[in-house]
Amino acid sequence: MNPHIAVNTRLLLPGRQEGISRFAIEVLRRMTQRNPDVNFSFFFDRTYDPTYVFHSNVQPYVLPPQARHPVLWYTWFHGVASWKLRQLTPNVFFSPEFYLCPNAQLPQVPVFHDLAYEHYPEDIGKWAARYCRKYSPQYAQSATKILTVSEYSRQDIVYQYGIEEEKIHVVYNGVGENYAPIPTQEREKVRERYSQGCPYFLFVGTVQPRKNLETLLKAFDIFRSKVSIPIKLLIAGRRGWQVEKVIETYQLMQNRDEVAFTGFVPEEDLPKLYGAATALCYIPYLEGFGIPLLEAMACDCPILCSNVSSLPEVAGEAALQVDPFDTEQISQGLMRLWTDKVFRENLIKKGREQKKNYSWDRTYDEVWKVLQQFL
């Protein structure tokens, strides 16, 4: 009988290829295609896109209900998915997020990307925070092995939950091969399409509290008031949750006409957005990794990023690091990136070296080393 891995694939949704979903897609595509003698059971919570059945060795299952609320998270993981695991008896259950199936008696390996809900529970709503803070430590304790995406997150799990370091394995994120610099003439086309032909700073990510967009908007407003040449700020990402304060801050800006919310940008267009940007501005106050940093490095885009959580670890010397709570310091960082061409070029060179430390192939290799132990 072939080895058998069951996988939580509920986050594989078209138009939601960010963060955890991107990790899952990149790792699972490689895992299924490079191990044809292993059987995979993919657990979806709704009708799935056939493109996510990456190989003939994948058997998809749709397990209702759609798990998009804390009550339904419990129903799905503790009930339906646990029942399916007992029925199928795979060698191991792999979950690209922290949720596990505690009522299934088998080895289980989750990926804890960060513990933001422990530090900033108000950012995700009362019921979601209550669920995460109750069950996340239980899942961490019961997991056979834990994967995480940075040394910062690894140490946070050790400190918050008292998990021994040896149980936690760091498997950094990667960057797609389609991320690369674009020609000068192509940059002009991108600016015509997205920023009325003007140069622009860029943010990429879901609009939600932890991304700290209120502070970025205030800092950009200060910066823009000191600059006569038109320059924009593009917010590239879908609207997530608790966006009211971001919208309110935007409405109060003196230079709000210089800000554009693009909505979700398809994966194939993102490299162009990075390649034509003056710099990426990415200042979350907590991040488990920060994939946009790698994407920017691969596209020769300078970076302004936070000096907290995992971001200094990922960026190294390839970014201008700022205090995410200091609006004036962020504004000054924007001004330096706008005016100092030599500094920008230096960051680009360091980014080319820094990104060599990361690839999705390497991520897959590290994940597979752990899962192999159970086959």
TORKOL-4160 file (C-alpha; in steps of 0.2 Angstrom, whole numbers, padded with zeros to 4 digits, m for minus):
375
<pt num="1" X="0000" Y="0000" Z="0000"/>
<pt num="2" X="0007" Y="0017" Z="m0005"/>
<pt num="3" X="0010" Y="0030" Z="0009"/>
<pt num="4" X="m0004" Y="0042" Z="0012"/>
<pt num="5" X="m0005" Y="0060" Z="0017"/>
<pt num="6" X="m0021" Y="0070" Z="0021"/>
<pt num="7" X="m0020" Y="0088" Z="0019"/>
<pt num="8" X="m0031" Y="0103" Z="0025"/>
<pt num="9" X="m0033" Y="0113" Z="0008"/>
<pt num="10" X="m0048" Y="0124" Z="0014"/>
<pt num="11" X="m0038" Y="0140" Z="0010"/>
<pt num="12" X="m0035" Y="0135" Z="m0008"/>
<pt num="13" X="m0047" Y="0148" Z="m0016"/>
<pt num="14" X="m0045" Y="0157" Z="m0032"/>
<pt num="15" X="m0042" Y="0176" Z="m0030"/>
<pt num="16" X="m0035" Y="0173" Z="m0012"/>
<pt num="17" X="m0017" Y="0168" Z="m0016"/>
<pt num="18" X="m0009" Y="0177" Z="m0002"/>
<pt num="19" X="0002" Y="0172" Z="0013"/>
<pt num="20" X="m0004" Y="0155" Z="0019"/>
<pt num="21" X="m0013" Y="0151" Z="0003"/>
<pt num="22" X="0003" Y="0155" Z="m0007"/>
<pt num="23" X="0013" Y="0144" Z="0005"/>
<pt num="24" X="0001" Y="0130" Z="0003"/>
<pt num="25" X="0000" Y="0131" Z="m0016"/>
<pt num="26" X="0019" Y="0131" Z="m0019"/>
<pt num="27" X="0023" Y="0117" Z="m0007"/>
<pt num="28" X="0008" Y="0106" Z="m0011"/>
<pt num="29" X="0011" Y="0107" Z="m0030"/>
<pt num="30" X="0029" Y="0101" Z="m0028"/>
<pt num="31" X="0025" Y="0088" Z="m0015"/>
<pt num="32" X="0012" Y="0080" Z="m0026"/>
<pt num="33" X="0021" Y="0081" Z="m0042"/>
<pt num="34" X="0038" Y="0075" Z="m0035"/>
<pt num="35" X="0031" Y="0060" Z="m0025"/>
<pt num="36" X="0020" Y="0051" Z="m0038"/>
<pt num="37" X="0020" Y="0035" Z="m0027"/>
<pt num="38" X="0012" Y="0044" Z="m0012"/>
<pt num="39" X="m0007" Y="0046" Z="m0011"/>
<pt num="40" X="m0014" Y="0063" Z="m0006"/>
<pt num="41" X="m0031" Y="0067" Z="0001"/>
<pt num="42" X="m0036" Y="0085" Z="m0001"/>
<pt num="43" X="m0049" Y="0091" Z="0011"/>
<pt num="44" X="m0059" Y="0106" Z="0004"/>
<pt num="45" X="m0074" Y="0115" Z="0013"/>
<pt num="46" X="m0082" Y="0120" Z="m0003"/>
<pt num="47" X="m0082" Y="0116" Z="m0022"/>
<pt num="48" X="m0064" Y="0117" Z="m0027"/>
<pt num="49" X="m0055" Y="0124" Z="m0042"/>
<pt num="50" X="m0048" Y="0109" Z="m0052"/>
<pt num="51" X="m0032" Y="0118" Z="m0055"/>
<pt num="52" X="m0028" Y="0114" Z="m0036"/>
<pt num="53" X="m0028" Y="0095" Z="m0040"/>
<pt num="54" X="m0010" Y="0096" Z="m0044"/>
<pt num="55" X="m0007" Y="0078" Z="m0050"/>
<pt num="56" X="m0016" Y="0061" Z="m0053"/>
<pt num="57" X="m0011" Y="0055" Z="m0035"/>
<pt num="58" X="m0023" Y="0068" Z="m0027"/>
<pt num="59" X="m0040" Y="0063" Z="m0021"/>
<pt num="60" X="m0051" Y="0078" Z="m0017"/>
<pt num="61" X="m0065" Y="0078" Z="m0004"/>
<pt num="62" X="m0077" Y="0092" Z="m0001"/>
<pt num="63" X="m0082" Y="0092" Z="0017"/>
<pt num="64" X="m0096" Y="0103" Z="0022"/>
<pt num="65" X="m0100" Y="0115" Z="0030"/>
<pt num="66" X="m0089" Y="0130" Z="0024"/>
<pt num="67" X="m0078" Y="0133" Z="0038"/>
<pt num="68" X="m0077" Y="0153" Z="0039"/>
<pt num="69" X="m0083" Y="0156" Z="0056"/>
<pt num="70" X="m0076" Y="0151" Z="0073"/>
<pt num="71" X="m0092" Y="0139" Z="0077"/>
<pt num="72" X="m0089" Y="0131" Z="0059"/>
<pt num="73" X="m0070" Y="0130" Z="0062"/>
<pt num="74" X="m0074" Y="0119" Z="0077"/>
<pt num="75" X="m0087" Y="0109" Z="0067"/>
<pt num="76" X="m0076" Y="0106" Z="0053"/>
<pt num="77" X="m0059" Y="0102" Z="0062"/>
<pt num="78" X="m0066" Y="0094" Z="0077"/>
<pt num="79" X="m0080" Y="0085" Z="0069"/>
<pt num="80" X="m0081" Y="0082" Z="0050"/>
<pt num="81" X="m0062" Y="0082" Z="0045"/>
<pt num="82" X="m0058" Y="0072" Z="0061"/>
<pt num="83" X="m0071" Y="0059" Z="0056"/>
<pt num="84" X="m0064" Y="0058" Z="0038"/>
<pt num="85" X="m0047" Y="0056" Z="0044"/>
<pt num="86" X="m0053" Y="0041" Z="0055"/>
<pt num="87" X="m0061" Y="0034" Z="0040"/>
<pt num="88" X="m0046" Y="0036" Z="0028"/>
<pt num="89" X="m0032" Y="0032" Z="0041"/>
<pt num="90" X="m0018" Y="0041" Z="0032"/>
<pt num="91" X="0000" Y="0041" Z="0039"/>
<pt num="92" X="m0001" Y="0059" Z="0043"/>
<pt num="93" X="m0012" Y="0075" Z="0043"/>
<pt num="94" X="m0003" Y="0090" Z="0036"/>
<pt num="95" X="m0011" Y="0107" Z="0039"/>
<pt num="96" X="m0003" Y="0123" Z="0031"/>
<pt num="97" X="m0011" Y="0133" Z="0045"/>
<pt num="98" X="m0012" Y="0130" Z="0063"/>
<pt num="99" X="m0029" Y="0121" Z="0064"/>
<pt num="100" X="m0028" Y="0102" Z="0068"/>
<pt num="101" X="m0041" Y="0088" Z="0070"/>
<pt num="102" X="m0039" Y="0083" Z="0089"/>
<pt num="103" X="m0052" Y="0069" Z="0087"/>
<pt num="104" X="m0042" Y="0059" Z="0075"/>
<pt num="105" X="m0029" Y="0048" Z="0082"/>
<pt num="106" X="m0014" Y="0050" Z="0070"/>
<pt num="107" X="0002" Y="0060" Z="0068"/>
<pt num="108" X="m0002" Y="0079" Z="0064"/>
<pt num="109" X="0009" Y="0092" Z="0057"/>
<pt num="110" X="0003" Y="0111" Z="0057"/>
<pt num="111" X="0011" Y="0126" Z="0050"/>
<pt num="112" X="0011" Y="0141" Z="0063"/>
<pt num="113" X="0014" Y="0156" Z="0052"/>
<pt num="114" X="0013" Y="0168" Z="0067"/>
<pt num="115" X="0004" Y="0171" Z="0084"/>
<pt num="116" X="m0003" Y="0188" Z="0079"/>
<pt num="117" X="m0019" Y="0184" Z="0088"/>
<pt num="118" X="m0010" Y="0182" Z="0105"/>
<pt num="119" X="m0002" Y="0199" Z="0103"/>
<pt num="120" X="m0016" Y="0209" Z="0095"/>
<pt num="121" X="m0032" Y="0199" Z="0097"/>
<pt num="122" X="m0042" Y="0215" Z="0094"/>
<pt num="123" X="m0037" Y="0215" Z="0076"/>
<pt num="124" X="m0047" Y="0199" Z="0071"/>
<pt num="125" X="m0063" Y="0201" Z="0081"/>
<pt num="126" X="m0069" Y="0194" Z="0097"/>
<pt num="127" X="m0075" Y="0177" Z="0092"/>
<pt num="128" X="m0060" Y="0173" Z="0081"/>
<pt num="129" X="m0048" Y="0179" Z="0094"/>
<pt num="130" X="m0057" Y="0168" Z="0107"/>
<pt num="131" X="m0056" Y="0153" Z="0096"/>
<pt num="132" X="m0038" Y="0156" Z="0092"/>
<pt num="133" X="m0032" Y="0159" Z="0109"/>
<pt num="134" X="m0041" Y="0144" Z="0116"/>
<pt num="135" X="m0037" Y="0131" Z="0103"/>
<pt num="136" X="m0020" Y="0137" Z="0096"/>
<pt num="137" X="m0010" Y="0132" Z="0111"/>
<pt num="138" X="m0019" Y="0115" Z="0112"/>
<pt num="139" X="m0015" Y="0112" Z="0094"/>
<pt num="140" X="0003" Y="0116" Z="0097"/>
<pt num="141" X="0004" Y="0104" Z="0112"/>
<pt num="142" X="m0004" Y="0090" Z="0103"/>
<pt num="143" X="0005" Y="0092" Z="0086"/>
<pt num="144" X="0018" Y="0079" Z="0082"/>
<pt num="145" X="0029" Y="0091" Z="0074"/>
<pt num="146" X="0027" Y="0110" Z="0071"/>
<pt num="147" X="0033" Y="0120" Z="0056"/>
<pt num="148" X="0035" Y="0139" Z="0056"/>
<pt num="149" X="0041" Y="0151" Z="0043"/>
<pt num="150" X="0054" Y="0161" Z="0053"/>
<pt num="151" X="0066" Y="0160" Z="0068"/>
<pt num="152" X="0056" Y="0174" Z="0076"/>
<pt num="153" X="0039" Y="0164" Z="0075"/>
<pt num="154" X="0048" Y="0149" Z="0082"/>
<pt num="155" X="0055" Y="0158" Z="0097"/>
<pt num="156" X="0037" Y="0166" Z="0099"/>
<pt num="157" X="0029" Y="0149" Z="0100"/>
<pt num="158" X="0042" Y="0143" Z="0112"/>
<pt num="159" X="0039" Y="0158" Z="0124"/>
<pt num="160" X="0020" Y="0159" Z="0122"/>
<pt num="161" X="0016" Y="0140" Z="0123"/>
<pt num="162" X="0031" Y="0132" Z="0132"/>
<pt num="163" X="0035" Y="0121" Z="0117"/>
<pt num="164" X="0052" Y="0113" Z="0116"/>
<pt num="165" X="0063" Y="0121" Z="0102"/>
<pt num="166" X="0067" Y="0103" Z="0095"/>
<pt num="167" X="0048" Y="0101" Z="0090"/>
<pt num="168" X="0048" Y="0116" Z="0079"/>
<pt num="169" X="0056" Y="0117" Z="0062"/>
<pt num="170" X="0059" Y="0133" Z="0052"/>
<pt num="171" X="0054" Y="0132" Z="0034"/>
<pt num="172" X="0056" Y="0149" Z="0026"/>
<pt num="173" X="0044" Y="0155" Z="0013"/>
<pt num="174" X="0050" Y="0158" Z="m0005"/>
<pt num="175" X="0047" Y="0168" Z="m0021"/>
<pt num="176" X="0040" Y="0163" Z="m0037"/>
<pt num="177" X="0051" Y="0162" Z="m0053"/>
<pt num="178" X="0040" Y="0175" Z="m0062"/>
<pt num="179" X="0046" Y="0189" Z="m0050"/>
<pt num="180" X="0060" Y="0197" Z="m0060"/>
<pt num="181" X="0065" Y="0215" Z="m0065"/>
<pt num="182" X="0056" Y="0223" Z="m0080"/>
<pt num="183" X="0063" Y="0234" Z="m0094"/>
<pt num="184" X="0062" Y="0253" Z="m0092"/>
<pt num="185" X="0049" Y="0255" Z="m0106"/>
<pt num="186" X="0038" Y="0242" Z="m0097"/>
<pt num="187" X="0039" Y="0253" Z="m0081"/>
<pt num="188" X="0031" Y="0267" Z="m0091"/>
<pt num="189" X="0016" Y="0256" Z="m0097"/>
<pt num="190" X="0013" Y="0250" Z="m0079"/>
<pt num="191" X="0013" Y="0268" Z="m0072"/>
<pt num="192" X="0001" Y="0273" Z="m0086"/>
<pt num="193" X="m0011" Y="0259" Z="m0081"/>
<pt num="194" X="m0010" Y="0261" Z="m0062"/>
<pt num="195" X="m0004" Y="0278" Z="m0057"/>
<pt num="196" X="m0009" Y="0290" Z="m0071"/>
<pt num="197" X="0009" Y="0290" Z="m0077"/>
<pt num="198" X="0017" Y="0295" Z="m0060"/>
<pt num="199" X="0030" Y="0287" Z="m0050"/>
<pt num="200" X="0023" Y="0278" Z="m0035"/>
<pt num="201" X="0027" Y="0269" Z="m0018"/>
<pt num="202" X="0019" Y="0252" Z="m0016"/>
<pt num="203" X="0010" Y="0242" Z="m0003"/>
<pt num="204" X="0006" Y="0224" Z="m0006"/>
<pt num="205" X="m0006" Y="0214" Z="0005"/>
<pt num="206" X="m0023" Y="0212" Z="0012"/>
<pt num="207" X="m0030" Y="0228" Z="0020"/>
<pt num="208" X="m0032" Y="0223" Z="0038"/>
<pt num="209" X="m0027" Y="0231" Z="0055"/>
<pt num="210" X="m0010" Y="0222" Z="0057"/>
<pt num="211" X="m0003" Y="0229" Z="0040"/>
<pt num="212" X="m0003" Y="0246" Z="0049"/>
<pt num="213" X="m0010" Y="0255" Z="0034"/>
<pt num="214" X="m0017" Y="0270" Z="0045"/>
<pt num="215" X="0001" Y="0274" Z="0050"/>
<pt num="216" X="0008" Y="0272" Z="0032"/>
<pt num="217" X="m0006" Y="0284" Z="0025"/>
<pt num="218" X="m0002" Y="0297" Z="0038"/>
<pt num="219" X="0017" Y="0296" Z="0035"/>
<pt num="220" X="0014" Y="0297" Z="0016"/>
<pt num="221" X="0003" Y="0312" Z="0019"/>
<pt num="222" X="0017" Y="0321" Z="0028"/>
<pt num="223" X="0029" Y="0316" Z="0015"/>
<pt num="224" X="0018" Y="0321" Z="0000"/>
<pt num="225" X="0015" Y="0338" Z="0007"/>
<pt num="226" X="0034" Y="0342" Z="0006"/>
<pt num="227" X="0036" Y="0336" Z="m0012"/>
<pt num="228" X="0031" Y="0346" Z="m0028"/>
<pt num="229" X="0033" Y="0332" Z="m0041"/>
<pt num="230" X="0018" Y="0321" Z="m0042"/>
<pt num="231" X="0020" Y="0304" Z="m0033"/>
<pt num="232" X="0007" Y="0291" Z="m0029"/>
<pt num="233" X="0004" Y="0278" Z="m0015"/>
<pt num="234" X="m0003" Y="0262" Z="m0022"/>
<pt num="235" X="m0012" Y="0250" Z="m0010"/>
<pt num="236" X="m0012" Y="0233" Z="m0019"/>
<pt num="237" X="m0023" Y="0220" Z="m0011"/>
<pt num="238" X="m0041" Y="0215" Z="m0007"/>
<pt num="239" X="m0051" Y="0222" Z="0007"/>
<pt num="240" X="m0050" Y="0211" Z="0022"/>
<pt num="241" X="m0058" Y="0214" Z="0039"/>
<pt num="242" X="m0059" Y="0229" Z="0050"/>
<pt num="243" X="m0055" Y="0241" Z="0036"/>
<pt num="244" X="m0065" Y="0256" Z="0044"/>
<pt num="245" X="m0051" Y="0265" Z="0052"/>
<pt num="246" X="m0040" Y="0264" Z="0036"/>
<pt num="247" X="m0054" Y="0272" Z="0026"/>
<pt num="248" X="m0057" Y="0285" Z="0039"/>
<pt num="249" X="m0039" Y="0289" Z="0039"/>
<pt num="250" X="m0039" Y="0290" Z="0020"/>
<pt num="251" X="m0054" Y="0302" Z="0020"/>
<pt num="252" X="m0045" Y="0314" Z="0032"/>
<pt num="253" X="m0029" Y="0315" Z="0022"/>
<pt num="254" X="m0024" Y="0331" Z="0013"/>
<pt num="255" X="m0017" Y="0322" Z="m0001"/>
<pt num="256" X="m0029" Y="0308" Z="m0003"/>
<pt num="257" X="m0030" Y="0310" Z="m0021"/>
<pt num="258" X="m0013" Y="0304" Z="m0022"/>
<pt num="259" X="m0018" Y="0287" Z="m0015"/>
<pt num="260" X="m0025" Y="0273" Z="m0025"/>
<pt num="261" X="m0033" Y="0257" Z="m0019"/>
<pt num="262" X="m0031" Y="0244" Z="m0033"/>
<pt num="263" X="m0040" Y="0230" Z="m0025"/>
<pt num="264" X="m0034" Y="0212" Z="m0028"/>
<pt num="265" X="m0020" Y="0211" Z="m0041"/>
<pt num="266" X="m0018" Y="0195" Z="m0050"/>
<pt num="267" X="m0002" Y="0185" Z="m0047"/>
<pt num="268" X="0004" Y="0188" Z="m0065"/>
<pt num="269" X="0003" Y="0207" Z="m0063"/>
<pt num="270" X="0012" Y="0209" Z="m0047"/>
<pt num="271" X="0030" Y="0208" Z="m0054"/>
<pt num="272" X="0026" Y="0222" Z="m0065"/>
<pt num="273" X="0019" Y="0233" Z="m0050"/>
<pt num="274" X="0035" Y="0229" Z="m0040"/>
<pt num="275" X="0046" Y="0232" Z="m0055"/>
<pt num="276" X="0039" Y="0250" Z="m0059"/>
<pt num="277" X="0038" Y="0255" Z="m0041"/>
<pt num="278" X="0050" Y="0268" Z="m0032"/>
<pt num="279" X="0050" Y="0257" Z="m0017"/>
<pt num="280" X="0039" Y="0244" Z="m0007"/>
<pt num="281" X="0032" Y="0251" Z="0009"/>
<pt num="282" X="0029" Y="0237" Z="0021"/>
<pt num="283" X="0027" Y="0242" Z="0039"/>
<pt num="284" X="0016" Y="0229" Z="0048"/>
<pt num="285" X="0018" Y="0229" Z="0067"/>
<pt num="286" X="0019" Y="0210" Z="0067"/>
<pt num="287" X="0023" Y="0198" Z="0053"/>
<pt num="288" X="0027" Y="0180" Z="0053"/>
<pt num="289" X="0038" Y="0182" Z="0037"/>
<pt num="290" X="0033" Y="0195" Z="0025"/>
<pt num="291" X="0033" Y="0187" Z="0007"/>
<pt num="292" X="0031" Y="0204" Z="m0001"/>
<pt num="293" X="0049" Y="0208" Z="0004"/>
<pt num="294" X="0056" Y="0193" Z="m0006"/>
<pt num="295" X="0045" Y="0198" Z="m0021"/>
<pt num="296" X="0051" Y="0216" Z="m0021"/>
<pt num="297" X="0070" Y="0210" Z="m0020"/>
<pt num="298" X="0067" Y="0198" Z="m0035"/>
<pt num="299" X="0060" Y="0213" Z="m0045"/>
<pt num="300" X="0074" Y="0225" Z="m0040"/>
<pt num="301" X="0062" Y="0236" Z="m0030"/>
<pt num="302" X="0070" Y="0245" Z="m0015"/>
<pt num="303" X="0061" Y="0242" Z="0002"/>
<pt num="304" X="0055" Y="0252" Z="0017"/>
<pt num="305" X="0050" Y="0240" Z="0031"/>
<pt num="306" X="0047" Y="0238" Z="0049"/>
<pt num="307" X="0061" Y="0235" Z="0062"/>
<pt num="308" X="0050" Y="0223" Z="0072"/>
<pt num="309" X="0045" Y="0204" Z="0072"/>
<pt num="310" X="0052" Y="0193" Z="0058"/>
<pt num="311" X="0055" Y="0207" Z="0045"/>
<pt num="312" X="0073" Y="0212" Z="0050"/>
<pt num="313" X="0077" Y="0193" Z="0049"/>
<pt num="314" X="0070" Y="0192" Z="0032"/>
<pt num="315" X="0076" Y="0208" Z="0025"/>
<pt num="316" X="0093" Y="0208" Z="0032"/>
<pt num="317" X="0102" Y="0223" Z="0025"/>
<pt num="318" X="0091" Y="0224" Z="0009"/>
<pt num="319" X="0079" Y="0237" Z="0017"/>
<pt num="320" X="0078" Y="0253" Z="0026"/>
<pt num="321" X="0070" Y="0248" Z="0042"/>
<pt num="322" X="0059" Y="0260" Z="0052"/>
<pt num="323" X="0049" Y="0260" Z="0068"/>
<pt num="324" X="0031" Y="0255" Z="0063"/>
<pt num="325" X="0024" Y="0266" Z="0076"/>
<pt num="326" X="0034" Y="0282" Z="0072"/>
<pt num="327" X="0025" Y="0292" Z="0058"/>
<pt num="328" X="0038" Y="0305" Z="0057"/>
<pt num="329" X="0052" Y="0292" Z="0055"/>
<pt num="330" X="0042" Y="0283" Z="0041"/>
<pt num="331" X="0039" Y="0299" Z="0032"/>
<pt num="332" X="0058" Y="0303" Z="0033"/>
<pt num="333" X="0061" Y="0285" Z="0026"/>
<pt num="334" X="0050" Y="0289" Z="0011"/>
<pt num="335" X="0059" Y="0305" Z="0008"/>
<pt num="336" X="0076" Y="0297" Z="0008"/>
<pt num="337" X="0070" Y="0283" Z="m0004"/>
<pt num="338" X="0063" Y="0297" Z="m0015"/>
<pt num="339" X="0078" Y="0308" Z="m0016"/>
<pt num="340" X="0093" Y="0297" Z="m0013"/>
<pt num="341" X="0096" Y="0287" Z="m0030"/>
<pt num="342" X="0113" Y="0280" Z="m0024"/>
<pt num="343" X="0105" Y="0273" Z="m0008"/>
<pt num="344" X="0091" Y="0265" Z="m0018"/>
<pt num="345" X="0103" Y="0256" Z="m0029"/>
<pt num="346" X="0113" Y="0250" Z="m0015"/>
<pt num="347" X="0097" Y="0242" Z="m0007"/>
<pt num="348" X="0093" Y="0234" Z="m0024"/>
<pt num="349" X="0110" Y="0226" Z="m0025"/>
<pt num="350" X="0109" Y="0220" Z="m0007"/>
<pt num="351" X="0091" Y="0213" Z="m0011"/>
<pt num="352" X="0098" Y="0203" Z="m0025"/>
<pt num="353" X="0110" Y="0194" Z="m0013"/>
<pt num="354" X="0097" Y="0192" Z="0001"/>
<pt num="355" X="0084" Y="0184" Z="m0010"/>
<pt num="356" X="0097" Y="0170" Z="m0014"/>
<pt num="357" X="0093" Y="0163" Z="0004"/>
<pt num="358" X="0075" Y="0159" Z="m0001"/>
<pt num="359" X="0066" Y="0148" Z="m0013"/>
<pt num="360" X="0050" Y="0138" Z="m0014"/>
<pt num="361" X="0061" Y="0123" Z="m0018"/>
<pt num="362" X="0070" Y="0125" Z="m0002"/>
<pt num="363" X="0054" Y="0127" Z="0007"/>
<pt num="364" X="0047" Y="0111" Z="0000"/>
<pt num="365" X="0063" Y="0101" Z="0004"/>
<pt num="366" X="0062" Y="0107" Z="0022"/>
<pt num="367" X="0043" Y="0102" Z="0024"/>
<pt num="368" X="0046" Y="0086" Z="0015"/>
<pt num="369" X="0060" Y="0081" Z="0027"/>
<pt num="370" X="0048" Y="0082" Z="0042"/>
<pt num="371" X="0033" Y="0073" Z="0033"/>
<pt num="372" X="0044" Y="0059" Z="0027"/>
<pt num="373" X="0047" Y="0054" Z="0045"/>
<pt num="374" X="0029" Y="0048" Z="0046"/>
<pt num="375" X="0028" Y="0038" Z="0029"/>
